[in-house]
Amino acid sequence: MNQLNNRPVFTVGQLTRYIKDLFAADPYLNRLQVSGEISNFKHHSSGHMYFTLKDNQAALRCVMFRSANSRLKFLPRDGMKVVASGRISVYERDGQYQLYVDSMVPDGIGSLYAAYEKLKAKLEAAGYFEQARKKPLPRFPERIGVVTSPTGAAVRDIVTTLSRRFPAAEVLIVPVLVQGPEAPAQIAEALRFLNAVPGIDVIITGRGGGSIEELWAFNEEIVAQAIYDSNIPVISAVGHETDFTIADFVADVRAATPTAAAELAVPDQQEILLFLQTAAQRLARKMTDKIKEDRRYLEKLAAANVLTRPTQRFEQARQNLDNLLTQLENQINYHLQGKKAKLELLAGKLTALNPEAVLERGFSICYDQEGNVVRDAALLKPRDEIKIYLRRGRADAVVQQTFTEEENV
């Protein structure tokens, strides 16, 4: 420590350390309890918790290390009113005093958080959050509406991402306030305006991160109603990944960040080009293979006998026809021979049964007066007239006497 005009001259580090020592020496600041509403809450990947305790008059930065917050019986959130116990000290790097929290208990819910939970419960009961009513995002949007602040980082992130991924899409930005008492009405009016603009395929609405107060415009019912009434799919991109607003629940799609919203809204032209190039290469290969296959087929046809020797087919057909005719003639002759043999057999039988054949052998046939063949002498009586047929001619006779077979013997 140097002196100037008999007064000590501190370096910044020395002064900060001196103030830190004063805080450490004060018994009230070494063990105290502070009530307030949590804001800007962040649960770091290291496990430590960083947040602000505030009321209507002031704000106090707080840190709760992992070793302490692992014993918490609840999960702190923005808007929650709590009583934090710990000590006040100075964080030397920033030269800012803060509360190092050892323990913390809920002390009721802050007014903003209470309003948030009340509206969330109301809209959820009315079906505003139902997945079945959410509209799908278009695959290749031509016009995209963006409702956000014209000066924040969010609009730059959205426009940059849309231009990089899908420059073919037209972007229509409707500038609005995203925080403050006038913000909810402006956001709702912008959503209704874009629904009246022809050709808008999807709407992105949101803003960058902030405290619950800064994000509150997207927790108002008028904004939720405008999103619900939208005929165009709405992507909500409010704050950071850990921030959730009523708009996120009502929107058709919730994005973790404005950049993520732009990525969800449009395809990546590089991926499309790669897909088209791959498809074109695949198509070219298939066309080449098809041409080769057809060429082989044509060469096979060109070498076929039907083209090189067209008459050969007719010659073979003619020869086949001659063979069929020969087979037919043979079948007919075979069939006729069988019929002829059968006919000759029947003719022989008829000849054997022909009465004239009997007469030819010297026999005769005797008929009575009624024309019946007389086969038994007992059927005749003396003086019966009979007719006797011979091989040649006929004789009429009168029976003189008949003899039975025994008598004849």
C-alpha angles and dihedrals in degrees: 000000000000129000131228122183088353090302125112118252112214128201114226090254093049093049093047091049090049092053090047089054090051090054090048092051094052109091092203092056094046095061119020143131123230127191122204147119120284116240135168090019115185127178102203123216087245088065095250120125123225122188146135127249113209146166133179093290109039148355130232126200114228138189127192114189123221093253089060102037092050086076095055116122093206139037112251116228138178112279094026116129113223144167110233123196122202145086136297117236140150124262097219098203093060096027089230128131119230142170115259101208119214097174139001138192131187115262100190125292122291119250094251093049091047090053090047093053092045094052092042091054091047095051093042090054089050091055098250092134099046114132092216093068096049115110122229119244117250115254096224111018117196098193125030125191119210122196111191144100113303093218105044129097090250095070091048092050092048096047093044093050094046092049092049098045103036115005091171090076119090114229121210113192118200106195116219140159110264098194137032133054095297096049100083094054092046093050092048092048091049091053091051090047093054090050087060095049112096118243101016106147102180138005128216117198128175148083142232125284127291145133123308089263092053092049094043096104088072091054094060120110093229090062092044090051093050091052091047092050094048115117088198121074111261126209114201116209109172122160124318132331092275094050117096124183135178088255089060092057095046097043120096090238130016118212123198092225139003089259091052089050091056090049090052093047099057138027121245110260090209090057090047092050091048090050092049092047091050091046091048091051091048091049092048091052092049092048091049091049091048092050091049091049092049091046091053090049092050091048089052091050092047090054094048119113091236088070102029094044107018094170092056092077092053091046091053091046091050091050091048089051091052090050091050092049090050090050090048093050091048091050092049093048091047090050092047092049090053092049091046092052091049090048092051089050092052091045090054090052091048091049091051090052096045110116090216089062088057091050090048089063092057101269124126135206124229123208127188124223091278092054096253120142110251109226100159126049089211088071091065131075131197114281092023111141115233137179120223119200118204134183087273118025138336137273126208114212143172120227112241100176138351130214130199121228092262092046092049090056 
